[in-house]
């Protein structure tokens, strides 16, 4: 468990990689306290315009629990429903371990067709 400091701590920044691909950089903790914020942000991006891809960069996420996972899975399901691929990149070691244990590392891997055009 992560130490609880009493404050929800999450920063979410979105930027376009190209006209149809967005990178969302997440920093902080993805847990019960921040699940709604993370979920709303990702769902809003998916709904904002037709996208081919949504990359979620986790290099600055220090903690991920089942609530954070739920927000990511719900966003992925919404993305897939509108024809948008969603994948996770650069998980920290602790986040990578959570993704591997749950099998979600395979679910959230970058589509092969998009790998060749990656910046």
C-alpha angles and dihedrals in degrees: 000000000000120000110264112230094177094248131097107233119192134133121192123189124178127198134168117249088187137338094292105025126077128193115207114196114202123195129184130019127338105204143112092303094053103029095100093048093049093045094048093048095050094043091049091053092049090049096043099079140336108288133185094202144015117195117193112200111206100178091118099042109112098182137023125182134173092281092055089047090052091054091050094047093048090050091048091050091050091047093049090049090061096041098261122135116222126195139167125233137190101008115187114245094263092047091046089054092053091049092049094048091051094042090238092121086078094043092052098043119127113266112253093232090059096045094076093055096045115132 
